[in-house]
Amino acid sequence: MSDCLFCKIVAGEIPSKKVAESDTAYAFYDIEPQAPVHVLVVPKRHITSADHIADAHGGVVDDLVLLAQRVTEIEGVRESGYRLVMNVGVDAQMSVPHLHLHVLGGRRLEWPPG
């Protein structure tokens, strides 16, 4: 999608600080981190949100979670714990309409988030 921020990041048109990558997903540091570790994991293929996942997208969520697990190892939070968050829609404060998974960790996270 030509005007999508995350598609431009995946394509290398907008710089990002890469954490990890697979054939189908790309992980990079969030520019406004909400925790010491805050990485976004996005599919390389444009999907607007989790609400738009269809049978034709087989395996995309699996791939995001598997890459997120690799990120937690790289960032050293796999053992201590981490949070995976996927927002959908305006009320959930999804600011970029491209499916993405937030990986948060590096400190004790509050519940409820806030």
Backbone hydrogen bonds, N-H to C=O, Kabsch-Sander energy under -0.5 kcal/mol:
donor,donor_aa,acceptor,acceptor_aa,energy
4,C,1,M,-1.3
8,K,4,C,-2.1
9,I,5,L,-1.9
10,V,6,F,-2.7
11,A,7,C,-2.1
12,G,9,I,-1.1
13,E,8,K,-2.2
14,I,8,K,-1.3
18,K,16,S,-0.9
19,V,27,A,-3.0
20,A,27,A,-1.2
22,S,25,A,-2.8
26,Y,42,V,-2.6
27,A,20,A,-2.8
28,F,40,L,-2.3
29,Y,17,K,-1.9
30,D,38,H,-2.7
37,V,105,G,-2.5
38,H,36,P,-0.6
39,V,103,V,-2.2
40,L,28,F,-3.3
41,V,101,L,-2.4
42,V,26,Y,-2.8
42,V,40,L,-0.5
44,K,24,T,-3.0
45,R,24,T,-0.5
52,H,49,S,-1.9
53,I,50,A,-1.2
57,H,54,A,-2.4
58,G,55,D,-1.6
60,V,57,H,-2.3
63,D,59,G,-2.6
64,L,60,V,-2.1
65,V,61,V,-2.4
66,L,62,D,-2.7
67,L,63,D,-2.2
68,A,64,L,-2.3
69,Q,65,V,-2.4
70,R,66,L,-1.6
71,V,67,L,-2.3
72,T,68,A,-2.3
73,E,69,Q,-1.5
74,I,70,R,-2.5
75,E,71,V,-2.9
76,G,72,T,-0.5
76,G,73,E,-0.7
77,V,72,T,-2.2
78,R,72,T,-1.3
81,G,77,V,-2.1
83,R,104,L,-3.0
85,V,102,H,-2.0
92,A,89,G,-0.6
93,Q,90,V,-2.1
94,M,89,G,-2.2
95,S,93,Q,-1.0
98,H,96,V,-2.6
99,L,47,I,-3.8
101,L,41,V,-2.4
102,H,85,V,-3.3
103,V,39,V,-2.9
104,L,83,R,-2.8
104,L,102,H,-0.6
105,G,37,V,-1.9
106,G,81,G,-0.6
